[in-house]
Amino acid sequence: MRPWVGLAYGPGMRQLVVSNPGLVDYIEVPFEQLRHTPEVAAIQETIPLILHCASLSLAGFLPPSDATIEAVAAEAARTGTPWIGEHLAFFSAEGLDEHGATSTSLTYTVCPQLSEETVERVAENLVRLRPHFRMPLILENSPQYFAIPGSTMNMVDFIRAVARRADNGLLLDLSHFLVTSLNTGVDALEEIARMPLERVVEVHISGLNRQSGIVWDDHATPASPAVFDLLERVLRSARPRAITFEYNWSATFPRATLLEHLSRARRMFAAA
Amino acid sequence: MNASRVHAVLAAGLQDPLLVVRWEEDPQHLLAYGIDPSTVDLIALRKFAGLTAKVRHNGLRHSLPLTFRLLNVAGLEIEVFSAYAAFCAGHGGGYAPTTEERTRNLIAFLDEWLDRGCREHVLLWDLIRHEDALARLAKTPPPRETPVARRLTTSSVLRVCGQLELYEMGSDPRAAGEILRDTRPVLSRIPFGAFRFGYWRPEATDELRIVDLDEFAIAALSLVDGARSVADLSAALAGRRRPSRRFLSLLAQLGEAGMLGT
């Protein structure tokens, strides 16, 4: 089957896909966006959707509410997404005593402690969550910006352990992967070879950006050549079903670059 | 270290960067949560809070594209937004619901926070005001037409025709914009100096103009309020009600340009 090439939903994407039929095969839409601005779903009349999610806190110790799980399941069913990409991360945690709050909820996901304890927790969370969904959940590697206290393994070892323990598919974000490699001082090409690439269902690509001494994920800048080197390495041993370009933070993202990167991905898929 | 506890500390610090500042001042606080302070990179945690604040302001990129480009090129993104995240946490947390309010709040923060002795900060301050002025004036509905002054007398009461905002800047944001559009912008090529601009939306048009002004013109225009007469303006500027020839000539020029009416 020909792999799909898609774009993450963002400013200007509706206009782009309407005026360029066939340019991409799908749009990836965050569940949170559909939940808060349901009118975004209208784009499905033009192009298939793949659902992305940051609300299940798969590597967290506080479960999402039943209402959130039901809402994700409802959107997944409504969009007909073939899978749900969810972050291997947490977005909520116990509150600290001095704050008097029982929990802290963020609006974004955070890299978890990379440890056996978290691996087990992810596996338990997946066992609990899977029955709610008719399609598979696939796990997206987090970007790591600093050492997480108590970690006993590096990112690749953590992903390998989770994938083995939970027998799960992966969403390999190559920019997150490169960000993590650069911030933790490992060789990205050597590390990618240790990944369980046969489990990769979808690939994410975006830019990255070194600021204030740390390399950050950046959806407003184009992917660097190093990200495409990683994609080439992945395609040597894996056949992901989809590749999503996350160029969705800025309406002024250079259109020529976006088009070039889409066609470059198709060429790389064809040559692989 | 217990993973759940580690997550709790990270989440609390990201939600309230002032908490991280407290932990930096006294790392022993972390011990109470069962966290070894030597294992937590608190500076990186504050910077990560800055990244999340930056992402929460992506909606501003549409009206402030060059400002965000400058933040990126000058390496200021994380520095600015981590300081802003801490500032907002100290003021109740959260961000305004609309893009316009978020822009206004960010500009107000920068006005207090920026170091006017730092070249990149000067560029940022000028560029964000430039783009914000253009964005806001573009949204302002064309106002009613005001008769342009034909012949000025000392008793003529002047008003600005259209919408006018006056700015004094340390750089020319138009030149900065040109350079920032390069693939590899060289910020040192942006000329610095004393620049004064009127951002003007003339009446009954959709046109926007940036008018170069001198010190005298910007001082005079800043006093035009639709209530003061030419004599009042002269008194406020020069200390005498009888206007000088130079002042009358300036007002006539601004009137001929359509910027001032009676």
Boltz contact constraints between the chains, C-beta under 6 A:
constraints:
  - contact:
      token1: [A, 61]
      token2: [B, 4]
      max_distance: 6.0
  - contact:
      token1: [A, 90]
      token2: [B, 7]
      max_distance: 6.0
  - contact:
      token1: [A, 93]
      token2: [B, 7]
      max_distance: 6.0
  - contact:
      token1: [A, 93]
      token2: [B, 8]
      max_distance: 6.0
  - contact:
      token1: [A, 93]
      token2: [B, 11]
      max_distance: 6.0
  - contact:
      token1: [A, 94]
      token2: [B, 8]
      max_distance: 6.0
  - contact:
      token1: [A, 96]
      token2: [B, 8]
      max_distance: 6.0
  - contact:
      token1: [A, 96]
      token2: [B, 12]
      max_distance: 6.0
  - contact:
      token1: [A, 104]
      token2: [B, 11]
      max_distance: 6.0
  - contact:
      token1: [A, 104]
      token2: [B, 12]
      max_distance: 6.0
  - contact:
      token1: [A, 104]
      token2: [B, 15]
      max_distance: 6.0
  - contact:
      token1: [A, 106]
      token2: [B, 11]
      max_distance: 6.0
  - contact:
      token1: [A, 106]
      token2: [B, 14]
      max_distance: 6.0
  - contact:
      token1: [A, 108]
      token2: [B, 52]
      max_distance: 6.0
  - contact:
      token1: [A, 110]
      token2: [B, 10]
      max_distance: 6.0
  - contact:
      token1: [A, 113]
      token2: [B, 3]
      max_distance: 6.0
  - contact:
      token1: [A, 113]
      token2: [B, 6]
      max_distance: 6.0
  - contact:
      token1: [A, 115]
      token2: [B, 3]
      max_distance: 6.0
  - contact:
      token1: [A, 117]
      token2: [B, 3]
      max_distance: 6.0
  - contact:
      token1: [A, 118]
      token2: [B, 3]
      max_distance: 6.0
  - contact:
      token1: [A, 145]
      token2: [B, 44]
      max_distance: 6.0
  - contact:
      token1: [A, 145]
      token2: [B, 48]
      max_distance: 6.0
  - contact:
      token1: [A, 146]
      token2: [B, 41]
      max_distance: 6.0
  - contact:
      token1: [A, 146]
      token2: [B, 44]
      max_distance: 6.0
  - contact:
      token1: [A, 149]
      token2: [B, 1]
      max_distance: 6.0
  - contact:
      token1: [A, 149]
      token2: [B, 6]
      max_distance: 6.0
  - contact:
      token1: [A, 149]
      token2: [B, 35]
      max_distance: 6.0
  - contact:
      token1: [A, 149]
      token2: [B, 39]
      max_distance: 6.0
  - contact:
      token1: [A, 149]
      token2: [B, 40]
      max_distance: 6.0
  - contact:
      token1: [A, 150]
      token2: [B, 1]
      max_distance: 6.0
  - contact:
      token1: [A, 150]
      token2: [B, 6]
      max_distance: 6.0
  - contact:
      token1: [A, 211]
      token2: [B, 75]
      max_distance: 6.0
  - contact:
      token1: [A, 211]
      token2: [B, 77]
      max_distance: 6.0
  - contact:
      token1: [A, 211]
      token2: [B, 78]
      max_distance: 6.0
  - contact:
      token1: [A, 212]
      token2: [B, 47]
      max_distance: 6.0
  - contact:
      token1: [A, 212]
      token2: [B, 78]
      max_distance: 6.0
  - contact:
      token1: [A, 212]
      token2: [B, 79]
      max_distance: 6.0
  - contact:
      token1: [A, 214]
      token2: [B, 47]
      max_distance: 6.0
  - contact:
      token1: [A, 216]
      token2: [B, 51]
      max_distance: 6.0
  - contact:
      token1: [A, 249]
      token2: [B, 58]
      max_distance: 6.0
  - contact:
      token1: [A, 250]
      token2: [B, 61]
      max_distance: 6.0
  - contact:
      token1: [A, 251]
      token2: [B, 62]
      max_distance: 6.0
  - contact:
      token1: [A, 252]
      token2: [B, 65]
      max_distance: 6.0
